[in-house]
Amino acid sequence: MVRVIDTRSKMDLETTILYRPVGPKELKLIAASGYREFPPRLPEQPIFYPVLNEEYARQIARDWNVPASGAGYVVRFAVRKSFAERYPVKTVGASVHKELWIPAQELPELNRNISWLIGSYRGVQKVKCKMTLPTEPYLEQVKRWPASGKHILALFNESSIVVYQAYRPAIGRFAVENQRFGGEFSFSRMSWVKPNFLWMMYRSGWGTKPGQEVTLAVHLQRKGFEEILSLAVRSAYVPELYDSPEAWKTRLAESPVRLQWDPDHDPAGIEQERRAIQLGLAGDVLRRYAEEWIVRIEDISQFVSQQRLLANTDGFQRLLTPTENVYPVKDIHLARQLGMEPVATE
């Protein structure tokens, strides 16, 4: 839910109206000040970002604050024009995505230049957040992710795991509406799934490549995912796993699952040392994936579009990505087959 907070008081004719999307914690600190100022930034937040229009503020509150903290608010306020004009307007995506970048150390001066007191509800407006995936700031997550090696980074719980695919609208919409794959979806060609959100973003250009405009988050039964892993054959010959290149080629031809490790990439597309997994499904496994193992299919294209705007600005400070951790492959033989180290779990 997103609530809009008005700041109307006496209007100074020489003011600029700005908007600030906030979550519950920041709103509580604003309230503690008597609705008179914004709280200091945290050490990892070097920039304060007010935006220039309510539409953009609502979008941020909906796609950032709601997934991150369960609620979003838009604070409307005004500052003296002479102060606001010191900062060039930054456009970070479409023409509506305009904001000011105010260094954190200058926030006290901003507060002194606010000419409308922050406060008084104009009303409560609910905005539905279509995406249900839990998210976290990218910069927080990357601290706990391995920097190198072969790992399955994924969003998962005890019974399911999320994998991503990107399709043209006809296929994507059919899948969401019917909660299964069908229609123009092809069962005669290999279909690749990716548990790592950023690997999917790299491959699809954050949903901008032709034929990959709709990003789907497919919630898959873990027992189905485990079966897929157990059947996977590496897409390149590995002497330690196969007696000969011919033996590998025979297994590759027989298996309905192909495994590929590729360099992972950061949100801006920069190659990382860590390797990301993608799995190609064919034959009976593809049909079981498409029709039997799926728990739920979500269209997260709107979230992808919003975060794309933040993937190449201000060092990822505001970028959110689905919460991902290293998926535990505990079986030693399966880990060896996949080319991984077994993951110990409590």
N, C-alpha and C positions, 0 to 999 in steps of 0.2 A: 504494500500500500504506500502511495506517495501522498503526502500532505503538503499543501501550499500555505506558507506563512506570509502574510502581508506585513509591511513595515510602514504603513502610511501614517504620517504625522503631518507637520507643516512642510510644504514643499519649498525648497530653496530653488529659485529659478535657474541658478547656475549649477545644476546637478546632473549626474549621469546615473540612470537606473541600471542596477546590476542584479544578478541572481546567483545564489550559492546553493548547490545541492549538498545536503548533509545527511548523515545517519543519526541514529538516536543518541550516541555518545556525544557527538559534537553539538547537537541541539541542546542536550542537557547542560553542557558547559556554557552555551550562549544564554540559556535561561538563568544560570547561576550568576551571570554578569548583570542581570536585570534587563536582558535583551538589549544591551547597549554595545556589545563588541564581540568580535570573533576570538576564539581562544588561540594561544600560541601554537605554532606548528610543532610537530614532533621532530626529533633530530633527522629522521630519514625522510622528512617532507620539506625540502628546501624552497618550494614554490607554493604560493596561495593562488588558486585559480577561480576567480569569479567569472561568470559567463554573461554574455550580453543579451540573451533572450530566454524567455521562459520555456520555449519548446525544447531547446538544447538542455536546459537545466532539468526538465522533467525526464528527458531521455537518460541523462546520467544517473539521476536518482533511481529510475526504474531499473537500468541495466547494471549499475554499479552498487548503489547503496542497498537496494532491496535484496539482491542475491548475497551480498556480503554480511548484512546485519539484520535482515528481515523487515526493514522499513526504510523509507526514504522521504525526505522533506525538501522543499524548495523555499529558501528564504529570499524575499524580495527586499532590496534596500537601495539607498541612493548615497553617492559620495559626491563631494565637490568636483566639478568638472575639471578644475585646474589640477587636481591631484590625479584623476583618472587619465588625463591626456598625457601624463608623463610616460605611460606604458603603451607601446604599440599594440594594436589589436592583432591577435594571432588567429588564423583560420586553420583548424587542424583536421579538416575533412571536407564535408560539403559546406556550402555557403552559410548555412545556419549554425555551423559549429565554430562560433567566434568566442574568444575568451581573452582575458588579460593574465599575464604572468607577473605576479608581484613577489619579489624575493621575501622569504619568511622574515628576515630581519626588518623589513619595512611594514610588516603587518600592524605594529602599534601605531604607525603614522596613518595607515588606512583607517584604523578605528577612530582616530581623532578627526578624520575627515568625513565620517559618516554623518549625513544631515537628516536622515530619517532614523528614528529609533527602531531597533530590531524588535518586532513583537506583534501581537494581536492577530489571531487567526482570521483569515478571510473565509475559510471553509475547508472542508476535508474532501479531497477527491481521490478516489481509489484508481490505481493503475495496475492492471494485471501483468504480472511477470510470467511470461509463457514458459521460460526455462526453469526447470526444477533442479538442475545440477548444482551441487554445492561448489562454491568458488572461493579462491583466496588470491591475494595479491601475488602476482608472478614473482616479484622480487623476494617475497618471503618463502615461497615454495622452492625456488632455485637453490636456496641455502641448504636444503636438506637432500636435494637430489644428488646422486653420484655424478662426478664430473667426467668420468670415463668408464669404459667397459660396456658390456652388453646387458641391458636391463629392460624389463617391461615396465614402463611407467604408465599407470592407469588409475582410473577412478573405479573403486570396487568396494563391495561389502561382503558379508558372509555368503550371500546367495547369488550375487550378480556382479557383472563387470560391464563397463561401458566401452564400446568400440565406435569408431567414427567412420562415416563414409560421406562422400559428396557426389551429388547427382544433378542432372538437369531437372527443372521444376516438375515435369510430368511424372518422373519416377519418384522423386522425393515426396510430392504431394500425395501420390497414391499410397506410398508406404505409411505416411502419417495418418491419413484418413482411414486406412484399412488395418493398420497396425501389423502389417506383414508386407513382404515384397511381392510384387506381381505387376500386372499391366505391361508396361514397356520394359520392365526389368528382364534381363536376359539370363536364363539358366544354362545357356550353351557356352558361355565364356567365363573365364576365371574372374572372380570378384574379390578385391582386396579390402581387408579391414585393418584399421590402425587403432590400437588402444591409447596412443599418445596424442593428445589434443594438438600440441604444437607441431608435431610431425604431419598431422592432417592439414594444419594451416599452411605449412610450407608447401605441401603438394598441391593444394587447391588455390594457392595465392590468396589466402583468407577469403575464400568464396568468390573470387573474381575471375577465375579461369572459365572459359566457355565449357558448358556441360557439367560444371561443379558449383553451380550457384546456390544449391540447397545443401546445407550441412546437416546431417542427421547424427544424433547421438542414439545409438542402439544399445539398449540395456539387454544384456545377454546372460542367460543362465550360466553360472560358473561351471556346472558340469559339462555343458556344451563347449565352453571355451577350453576346458581341460582336455576334452576329447579332440578338439582341433589341434591343440599343442601336441598331443600324443601321436598324431598322424603326420605331423609336419616333417617335410624333407627339405634340407637346405638347398637353395637355388644355385649354389656353387659347390664344386667338389671339395670335400674336406677329407684328406687322407686318414686322419685319426678315426673317422667314423665309418668309412667304407673300404672294403678290401681292394677295390680298383675303381678307376673312372667308369668302367663298364657297369660295375655293380651299382654305383651311384645313379647312373643314367637309368638303369632298370627300376630302381626304387622311385626315382623322380617321375618316371612315366606311370608307375602304378599308383602313386599316392594322390589323393584328392586335395592335399594341402601343401602349399609351397611356402617356405619360410625365407625371409630376406632380412638381413641386418643392414641398415643404412646409417650414415651419419645423421645424428639428431641436429636440429637447428634451433637457434633462439628466435624470439618473436620477430626480429628484423630479417630473419633468413640467414644469419651467420652460422656457418658450420661449426659443430661442437665435436669434442673428442668422444663423447658418449654415443653409443649406437642405439637406434630405435628399431623396433620390430614392426614388420608388416606381414600379414598372412594372406596368401591367395587361396581362395576356396573354389572348388569345382565339384561337379558331379553330385553324388548323394549328400556329401557334406554341405555343399552350397544350398541344396534344397532344404536340408534339416535346419541350417542356419536361418534361412529366409522364412520358414514356415513353422518350425517346431521349438527352437531354442530362444526365441525372442520374448522378452518380458514386456518391453515397452519401446516405442520409437518416438523420439522428440525431434522436432524441427528447431534447431538452435541458430538458424541463419541470422536472426535479428541480433542476437548476442554477438555472433561473429562479426557482423557489420559494425557494431558499436566498438568492440575491442580492436578491430582493425585500425580505427582512427587513433588508438592509443599505442599501437605496436611500434610506431616509428617516431614518437614524440617524447621528449623530456626523460629519456633513459628508462622507460617502462614504469615510471613512478605510479601511474594510475591503472596499469594494465591488470585485469583480472583473468585468471584461467581456471578451468575446473580443477578441483582438488585432486592431485595425483600423488601416488606413492609407488614404491617398488613392489610389483606383484610377486608374491612368494611362490617360487617353484622349489618345493622341498625335496622332491624325488631326485636322487643323485643321477640316476640313469636318464631321466627325462631332461634334466638340466644339461647333461653332457650332450644329449642328442640335439638340444637347442643351441649349444655353444655358450652356455651360461654357467656361472657359479651358483650352486644351490643356495637359496635364501633361508636362513634360520629364522624361525618365528617362535614366540613365547608359547 
